[in-house]
């Protein structure tokens, strides 16, 4: 095979790959921007804010102080609000009501057991019913916040992918240009 023909094939593949990588970089950048904007606008619509330092749970105050008084607008903020603020309140509420950390499923089972069992302890039924509703709402809000965190994280990963694809595309473009220059210098009689 003639060396020039081989160089033309390799250079053409390099140019095609550089175009592919540059298009991928643009699409990944668009995805990263979309994710960041969506997470921010959806969280702003929720109008959730961290309390002042004094209102934070003692067990997680050190981790939450950096967000004191701020509105939740990013994925990491949503994760911290979910895991370090809401979760701590849910644990505290269940400890106060049933003496131990309990999940919605645990409390719902206790509540339904009393109701279906015909218990006449209305105070305990009311306490478990209130805790059941609190845990349900807490789990629901935590789920939405953690979904925002996950979506935001995917956007960050897409942003890093965009940078990697852009660098790869530019490197391939430079190598393809070098290949075109090499083709001009290769004698017609050269073979491989």
Backbone as CSV, one residue per row, in Angstrom:
resi,resn,N_x,N_y,N_z,CA_x,CA_y,CA_z,C_x,C_y,C_z
1,UNK,0.851,-1.171,0.000,0.000,0.000,0.000,0.897,1.235,0.000
2,UNK,0.465,2.229,-0.764,1.243,3.458,-0.822,1.098,4.212,0.495
3,UNK,2.200,4.789,0.936,2.236,5.515,2.212,1.267,6.694,2.197
4,UNK,1.160,7.402,1.073,0.265,8.553,0.988,-1.186,8.131,1.185
5,UNK,-1.575,6.995,0.590,-2.960,6.531,0.743,-3.259,6.179,2.208
6,UNK,-2.300,5.498,2.840,-2.473,5.149,4.251,-2.587,6.412,5.108
7,UNK,-1.722,7.398,4.853,-1.754,8.649,5.610,-3.079,9.384,5.403
8,UNK,-3.619,9.338,4.197,-4.904,9.986,3.922,-6.034,9.311,4.705
9,UNK,-5.988,7.989,4.768,-7.022,7.259,5.518,-6.937,7.608,7.010
10,UNK,-5.732,7.543,7.563,-5.548,7.828,8.993,-5.922,9.279,9.306
11,UNK,-5.524,10.198,8.463,-5.844,11.606,8.680,-7.346,11.846,8.587
12,UNK,-8.012,11.195,7.627,-9.471,11.334,7.502,-10.194,10.808,8.742
13,UNK,-9.728,9.676,9.243,-10.325,9.123,10.472,-10.084,10.082,11.632
14,UNK,-8.905,10.653,11.713,-8.592,11.620,12.768,-9.470,12.851,12.692
15,UNK,-9.683,13.357,11.470,-10.573,14.518,11.306,-12.005,14.170,11.709
16,UNK,-12.450,13.000,11.305,-13.802,12.565,11.684,-13.948,12.434,13.192
17,UNK,-12.922,11.869,13.827,-12.951,11.715,15.281,-12.922,13.070,15.977
18,UNK,-12.155,14.001,15.443,-12.105,15.330,16.067,-13.454,16.028,15.940
19,UNK,-14.122,15.891,14.795,-15.463,16.476,14.643,-16.430,15.829,15.629
20,UNK,-16.365,14.497,15.744,-17.231,13.787,16.683,-17.013,14.275,18.111
21,UNK,-15.749,14.394,18.517,-15.447,14.822,19.880,-15.865,16.268,20.131
22,UNK,-15.706,17.133,19.151,-16.116,18.529,19.322,-17.643,18.644,19.414
23,UNK,-18.363,17.849,18.628,-19.829,17.834,18.735,-20.243,17.262,20.089
24,UNK,-19.572,16.196,20.528,-19.867,15.613,21.844,-19.599,16.628,22.946
25,UNK,-18.530,17.395,22.823,-18.221,18.419,23.828,-19.336,19.453,23.896
26,UNK,-19.834,19.872,22.736,-20.918,20.860,22.719,-22.188,20.288,23.362
27,UNK,-22.510,19.049,23.032,-23.720,18.432,23.602,-23.579,18.202,25.108
28,UNK,-22.414,17.750,25.547,-22.185,17.550,26.974,-22.230,18.877,27.727
29,UNK,-21.685,19.926,27.130,-21.743,21.243,27.753,-23.193,21.717,27.863
30,UNK,-23.963,21.500,26.824,-25.387,21.854,26.862,-26.097,21.075,27.973
31,UNK,-25.808,19.776,28.080,-26.410,18.958,29.133,-26.023,19.434,30.518
32,UNK,-24.767,19.800,30.685,-24.310,20.297,31.990,-25.009,21.606,32.341
33,UNK,-25.119,22.500,31.370,-25.808,23.776,31.613,-27.285,23.560,31.910
34,UNK,-27.907,22.663,31.162,-29.322,22.357,31.378,-29.547,21.813,32.780
35,UNK,-28.704,20.874,33.199,-28.852,20.277,34.527,-28.680,21.328,35.614
36,UNK,-27.648,22.139,35.507,-27.397,23.166,36.521,-28.545,24.164,36.593
37,UNK,-29.032,24.611,35.421,-30.136,25.578,35.400,-31.423,24.964,35.931
38,UNK,-31.687,23.707,35.561,-32.915,23.037,36.022,-32.903,22.836,37.529
39,UNK,-31.792,22.356,38.052,-31.698,22.135,39.497,-31.887,23.462,40.230
40,UNK,-31.208,24.492,39.764,-31.303,25.797,40.428,-32.729,26.344,40.382
41,UNK,-33.362,26.316,39.214,-34.712,26.885,39.114,-35.735,26.069,39.897
42,UNK,-35.610,24.740,39.870,-36.560,23.910,40.612,-36.384,24.080,42.119
43,UNK,-35.147,24.151,42.569,-34.919,24.347,44.002,-35.334,25.740,44.445
44,UNK,-35.112,26.748,43.602,-35.571,28.099,43.946,-37.090,28.133,44.078
45,UNK,-37.795,27.386,43.222,-39.256,27.330,43.301,-39.739,26.688,44.598
46,UNK,-38.936,25.801,45.175,-39.302,25.153,46.438,-39.215,26.130,47.613
47,UNK,-38.387,27.159,47.474,-38.223,28.184,48.499,-37.804,27.579,49.843
48,UNK,-36.810,26.703,49.803,-36.285,26.052,51.008,-35.010,26.780,51.411
49,UNK,-34.896,27.086,52.696,-33.696,27.759,53.191,-33.183,27.071,54.445
50,UNK,-31.883,27.111,54.605,-31.280,26.621,55.835,-31.597,27.634,56.942
51,UNK,-31.793,27.166,58.155,-32.023,28.100,59.257,-30.718,28.782,59.667
52,UNK,-30.837,29.745,60.555,-29.642,30.345,61.143,-28.927,29.275,61.959
53,UNK,-27.691,29.511,62.296,-26.883,28.526,63.012,-27.591,28.041,64.274
54,UNK,-28.275,28.938,64.976,-28.939,28.574,66.226,-30.039,27.526,66.012
55,UNK,-30.640,27.478,64.846,-31.743,26.557,64.581,-31.328,25.211,64.003
56,UNK,-30.048,24.995,63.887,-29.561,23.750,63.285,-29.452,22.643,64.330
57,UNK,-29.643,21.387,63.894,-29.487,20.272,64.833,-28.072,20.239,65.401
58,UNK,-27.970,19.996,66.690,-26.656,19.995,67.346,-25.724,18.950,66.743
59,UNK,-26.276,17.810,66.329,-25.436,16.713,65.823,-24.797,17.022,64.479
60,UNK,-25.392,17.917,63.700,-24.849,18.214,62.367,-24.545,19.699,62.165
61,UNK,-24.574,20.470,63.234,-24.361,21.917,63.132,-23.024,22.252,62.483
62,UNK,-21.979,21.543,62.846,-20.645,21.836,62.290,-20.629,21.681,60.770
63,UNK,-21.365,20.692,60.262,-21.385,20.456,58.812,-22.313,21.436,58.091
64,UNK,-23.328,21.933,58.789,-24.317,22.800,58.147,-24.023,24.290,58.271
65,UNK,-23.113,24.663,59.130,-22.848,26.081,59.378,-22.514,26.836,58.093
66,UNK,-21.841,26.183,57.172,-21.451,26.853,55.915,-22.659,27.308,55.105
67,UNK,-23.834,26.701,55.341,-25.042,27.053,54.587,-25.994,27.950,55.397
68,UNK,-25.659,28.322,56.597,-26.578,29.037,57.496,-27.276,30.206,56.803
69,UNK,-28.608,30.180,56.860,-29.431,31.263,56.323,-29.540,31.322,54.808
70,UNK,-28.899,30.403,54.104,-28.894,30.442,52.637,-30.049,29.632,52.053
71,UNK,-30.521,30.056,50.892,-31.549,29.301,50.166,-30.904,28.085,49.508
72,UNK,-31.635,26.989,49.464,-31.140,25.756,48.831,-31.297,25.912,47.317
73,UNK,-30.156,26.000,46.598,-30.203,26.225,45.150,-29.282,25.310,44.350
74,UNK,-28.498,24.464,45.032,-27.583,23.573,44.318,-27.761,22.144,44.810
75,UNK,-27.243,21.217,44.042,-27.315,19.809,44.424,-26.651,19.513,45.761
76,UNK,-25.414,19.978,45.996,-24.790,19.718,47.296,-25.577,20.317,48.468
77,UNK,-26.162,21.489,48.271,-26.989,22.081,49.328,-28.216,21.209,49.588
78,UNK,-28.827,20.703,48.509,-30.004,19.846,48.648,-29.659,18.566,49.398
79,UNK,-28.500,17.992,49.088,-28.072,16.765,49.780,-27.868,17.026,51.263
80,UNK,-27.180,18.115,51.601,-26.944,18.425,53.004,-28.244,18.732,53.740
81,UNK,-29.155,19.462,53.104,-30.435,19.764,53.748,-31.197,18.469,54.014
82,UNK,-31.148,17.567,53.049,-31.846,16.289,53.180,-31.220,15.401,54.244
83,UNK,-29.916,15.184,54.125,-29.242,14.206,54.986,-28.858,14.741,56.357
84,UNK,-28.585,16.027,56.450,-28.077,16.573,57.711,-29.090,17.425,58.464
85,UNK,-30.167,17.813,57.807,-31.175,18.635,58.482,-32.489,17.867,58.642
86,UNK,-33.092,17.497,57.529,-34.371,16.785,57.608,-34.207,15.440,58.300
87,UNK,-33.201,14.667,57.903,-32.996,13.335,58.473,-32.798,13.416,59.990
88,UNK,-32.037,14.392,60.442,-31.813,14.550,61.883,-33.118,14.884,62.606
89,UNK,-33.950,15.719,61.986,-35.250,16.032,62.599,-36.166,14.810,62.615
90,UNK,-36.121,14.017,61.566,-36.936,12.799,61.530,-36.495,11.820,62.622
91,UNK,-35.180,11.674,62.800,-34.675,10.784,63.855,-35.095,11.300,65.232
92,UNK,-34.954,12.599,65.442,-35.308,13.177,66.743,-36.803,13.003,67.028
93,UNK,-37.634,13.211,66.007,-39.082,13.059,66.196,-39.442,11.620,66.527
94,UNK,-38.813,10.670,65.867,-39.137,9.266,66.143,-38.615,8.833,67.507
95,UNK,-37.465,9.337,67.915,-36.944,9.008,69.248,-37.879,9.565,70.323
96,UNK,-38.351,10.794,70.110,-39.263,11.400,71.092,-40.578,10.637,71.183
97,UNK,-41.052,10.101,70.063,-42.368,9.445,70.060,-42.312,7.973,70.425
98,UNK,-41.305,7.250,69.935,-41.274,5.796,70.170,-40.005,5.324,70.874
99,UNK,-39.131,6.250,71.241,-37.963,5.890,72.018,-36.762,5.407,71.237
100,UNK,-36.844,5.388,69.927,-35.718,4.945,69.101,-35.885,5.529,67.699
101,UNK,-34.788,5.592,66.938,-34.944,6.031,65.544,-35.830,5.028,64.802
102,UNK,-36.810,5.527,64.099,-37.738,4.645,63.389,-38.008,5.198,62.005
103,UNK,-38.302,4.306,61.082,-38.630,4.696,59.718,-40.146,4.850,59.573
104,UNK,-40.546,5.395,58.441,-41.977,5.501,58.152,-42.630,4.129,58.199
105,UNK,-41.960,3.145,57.641,-42.509,1.792,57.613,-42.717,1.244,59.025
106,UNK,-41.750,1.462,59.904,-41.871,1.009,61.293,-43.076,1.650,61.972
107,UNK,-43.144,2.964,61.887,-44.197,3.710,62.578,-45.558,3.408,61.973
108,UNK,-45.615,3.287,60.661,-46.884,2.961,60.014,-47.382,1.595,60.472
109,UNK,-46.452,0.644,60.597,-46.837,-0.680,61.089,-47.378,-0.624,62.509
110,UNK,-46.718,0.166,63.369,-47.200,0.312,64.758,-48.575,0.976,64.783
111,UNK,-48.720,2.026,63.994,-49.980,2.780,63.938,-51.120,1.883,63.448
112,UNK,-50.885,1.209,62.333,-51.935,0.343,61.779,-52.240,-0.829,62.709
113,UNK,-51.221,-1.314,63.418,-51.443,-2.393,64.380,-52.392,-1.964,65.485
114,UNK,-52.206,-0.732,65.976,-53.104,-0.232,67.019,-54.505,0.015,66.477
115,UNK,-54.592,0.640,65.319,-55.904,0.970,64.743,-56.673,-0.296,64.391
116,UNK,-56.033,-1.199,63.689,-56.709,-2.436,63.268,-56.925,-3.405,64.421
117,UNK,-56.087,-3.269,65.446,-56.220,-4.133,66.616,-57.296,-3.670,67.576
118,UNK,-57.921,-2.554,67.275,-59.011,-2.062,68.123,-58.533,-1.414,69.405
119,UNK,-57.323,-0.879,69.433,-56.796,-0.242,70.629,-57.647,0.976,71.008
120,UNK,-57.769,1.207,72.285,-58.520,2.366,72.784,-57.571,3.455,73.281
121,UNK,-56.281,3.262,73.093,-55.285,4.248,73.519,-55.210,5.357,72.468
122,UNK,-56.154,6.274,72.539,-56.254,7.330,71.515,-55.033,8.253,71.516
123,UNK,-54.430,8.456,72.664,-53.248,9.324,72.723,-52.094,8.695,71.944
124,UNK,-51.865,7.399,72.133,-50.792,6.704,71.416,-51.101,6.642,69.920
125,UNK,-52.365,6.399,69.584,-52.754,6.365,68.167,-52.509,7.727,67.527
126,UNK,-52.887,8.799,68.226,-52.688,10.151,67.688,-51.198,10.463,67.543
127,UNK,-50.399,10.068,68.564,-48.961,10.324,68.516,-48.314,9.585,67.344
128,UNK,-48.675,8.310,67.171,-48.122,7.543,66.054,-48.630,8.058,64.709
129,UNK,-49.879,8.480,64.666,-50.426,9.040,63.425,-49.712,10.311,63.012
130,UNK,-49.438,11.177,63.991,-48.708,12.411,63.692,-47.269,12.108,63.248
131,UNK,-46.626,11.181,63.955,-45.262,10.806,63.578,-45.249,10.163,62.198
132,UNK,-46.222,9.344,61.927,-46.328,8.688,60.615,-46.406,9.736,59.505
133,UNK,-47.226,10.754,59.708,-47.363,11.808,58.702,-46.072,12.621,58.591
134,UNK,-45.445,12.916,59.718,-44.183,13.660,59.704,-43.109,12.900,58.934
135,UNK,-42.988,11.603,59.213,-41.974,10.797,58.525,-42.286,10.663,57.041
136,UNK,-43.570,10.551,56.697,-43.943,10.463,55.288,-43.561,11.746,54.554
137,UNK,-43.899,12.874,55.131,-43.558,14.152,54.490,-42.044,14.349,54.429
138,UNK,-41.354,13.961,55.497,-39.892,14.078,55.500,-39.261,13.218,54.429
139,UNK,-39.730,11.972,54.309,-39.189,11.076,53.270,-39.482,11.616,51.878
140,UNK,-40.666,12.174,51.694,-41.032,12.724,50.384,-40.121,13.893,50.017
141,UNK,-39.942,14.815,50.940,-39.078,15.961,50.665,-37.633,15.516,50.476
142,UNK,-37.180,14.575,51.294,-35.823,14.062,51.131,-35.647,13.448,49.739
143,UNK,-36.635,12.693,49.284,-36.549,12.076,47.961,-36.410,13.110,46.860
144,UNK,-37.196,14.184,46.946,-37.112,15.231,45.927,-35.769,15.950,45.973
145,UNK,-35.284,16.228,47.174,-33.999,16.915,47.290,-32.848,16.040,46.817
146,UNK,-32.899,14.765,47.157,-31.826,13.871,46.725,-31.864,13.631,45.221
147,UNK,-33.055,13.707,44.625,-33.139,13.614,43.166,-32.499,14.844,42.522
148,UNK,-32.716,16.015,43.112,-32.067,17.229,42.612,-30.552,17.104,42.741
149,UNK,-30.094,16.533,43.849,-28.655,16.323,44.042,-28.110,15.384,42.964
150,UNK,-28.814,14.283,42.716,-28.355,13.315,41.714,-28.326,13.947,40.322
151,UNK,-29.366,14.687,39.977,-29.425,15.339,38.671,-28.311,16.374,38.539
152,UNK,-28.078,17.124,39.603,-26.990,18.102,39.594,-25.633,17.442,39.446
153,UNK,-25.451,16.294,40.111,-24.187,15.561,40.006,-23.969,15.055,38.585
154,UNK,-25.031,14.572,37.946,-24.901,14.138,36.550,-24.516,15.309,35.658
155,UNK,-25.035,16.497,35.964,-24.658,17.684,35.213,-23.187,18.025,35.384
156,UNK,-22.681,17.889,36.601,-21.253,18.145,36.855,-20.399,17.149,36.078
157,UNK,-20.805,15.889,36.094,-20.067,14.859,35.346,-20.104,15.172,33.852
158,UNK,-21.258,15.612,33.362,-21.356,15.987,31.946,-20.430,17.159,31.634
159,UNK,-20.295,18.086,32.570,-19.376,19.215,32.380,-17.932,18.753,32.263
160,UNK,-17.532,17.815,33.126,-16.181,17.260,33.029,-16.009,16.490,31.718
161,UNK,-17.051,15.780,31.316,-17.002,15.066,30.038,-16.856,16.030,28.873
162,UNK,-17.524,17.176,28.965,-17.420,18.190,27.909,-15.984,18.698,27.791
163,UNK,-15.361,18.935,28.920,-13.977,19.417,28.901,-13.056,18.357,28.292
164,UNK,-13.237,17.100,28.720,-12.399,16.015,28.191,-12.616,15.844,26.685
165,UNK,-13.863,15.916,26.240,-14.150,15.767,24.806,-13.578,16.945,24.018
166,UNK,-13.656,18.137,24.571,-13.097,19.309,23.890,-11.584,19.176,23.745
167,UNK,-10.915,18.807,24.820,-9.457,18.632,24.757,-9.108,17.523,23.764
168,UNK,-9.824,16.391,23.843,-9.571,15.296,22.909,-9.819,15.716,21.469
169,UNK,-10.886,16.470,21.233,-11.191,16.932,19.877,-10.129,17.870,19.337
170,UNK,-9.643,18.766,20.195,-8.596,19.696,19.758,-7.284,18.968,19.485
171,UNK,-6.951,18.008,20.347,-5.728,17.226,20.123,-5.828,16.453,18.808
172,UNK,-6.969,15.816,18.563,-7.148,15.067,17.309,-7.113,15.998,16.103
173,UNK,-7.657,17.198,16.238,-7.612,18.167,15.144,-6.169,18.556,14.847
174,UNK,-5.386,18.822,15.886,-3.974,19.161,15.683,-3.213,18.001,15.046
175,UNK,-3.490,16.783,15.516,-2.822,15.616,14.925,-3.234,15.421,13.464
176,UNK,-4.485,15.694,13.159,-4.952,15.569,11.771,-4.308,16.612,10.878
177,UNK,-4.144,17.824,11.395,-3.456,18.869,10.633,-2.003,18.458,10.398
178,UNK,-1.385,17.894,11.430,-0.013,17.391,11.263,0.009,16.274,10.235
179,UNK,-1.014,15.432,10.202,-1.100,14.363,9.201,-1.213,14.921,7.793
180,UNK,-2.016,15.990,7.634,-2.135,16.629,6.311,-0.782,17.193,5.857
181,UNK,-0.050,17.788,6.782,1.269,18.323,6.447,2.237,17.187,6.089
182,UNK,2.089,16.057,6.785,2.956,14.909,6.524,2.668,14.325,5.128
183,UNK,1.405,14.335,4.740,1.030,13.808,3.417,1.738,14.597,2.317
184,UNK,1.828,15.907,2.492,2.468,16.741,1.472,3.960,16.436,1.337
185,UNK,4.588,16.006,2.430,6.025,15.754,2.411,6.382,14.322,2.035
186,UNK,5.381,13.449,2.008,5.651,12.039,1.715,5.814,11.866,0.193
187,UNK,6.901,11.216,-0.233,7.080,10.992,-1.678,6.028,10.011,-2.208
188,UNK,5.657,10.192,-3.468,4.643,9.318,-4.077,5.108,7.863,-4.138
189,UNK,6.360,7.619,-4.150,6.873,6.257,-4.297,6.957,5.502,-2.967
190,UNK,6.764,6.197,-1.827,6.894,5.530,-0.514,5.767,4.527,-0.305
191,UNK,6.118,3.372,0.263,5.134,2.327,0.566,5.300,1.891,2.015
192,UNK,4.286,1.178,2.493,4.375,0.613,3.848,4.173,-0.880,3.812
